[in-house]
């Protein structure tokens, strides 16, 4: 059970690798985007845990190439900046699953192994109005290819107000 963890946060990735190793995974960590594809080819993992927000790019940009190198691996996107739009895009690009941070190692392991995840495991609940607003903004922004001005017009919102909302971390569910 070889697991490649692609995460630019060195401390988090090393902690995650130690914890996943205790669950039976043989872990390799990639902290730099330049090393992603060479590690995919050299390590040939069965599972890939890919962070969405890397130092210089989005993990979404790397999914297709990882799929090309590792067509049979189980690829799970992990992000602290979750939205329905990015989840849909990740799946369309070839990710097998999508998890939001914080996610404990038990939940990550279940997702990687394709095991059923209970409501208690995923801590899902009804979304707050603030979270629904965040999701709607992200979906509209995605539909406008990241164009903040056009998104603000469609949402009937001042561009600077939208920029302030986008700079904040997403509200929790």
Buried (B, 14 or more C-beta within 10 A) or exposed (E): BBBBBBBBBEEBBBEBBEBBEEBEBBBBBBBEBEEBBEBBEEBBBBBBBBBBBBEEEBBBEBBEEBBEBBEEBBBBBBBBBBBBBBBEBBBEBBBBBBBBEEBEBEBBBBBBBEEEBEEEBBEEEEBEEEBBBBBBBBBBBBEBEEEBEBBBBEBEBEEEEBEEBBEEEBBBB
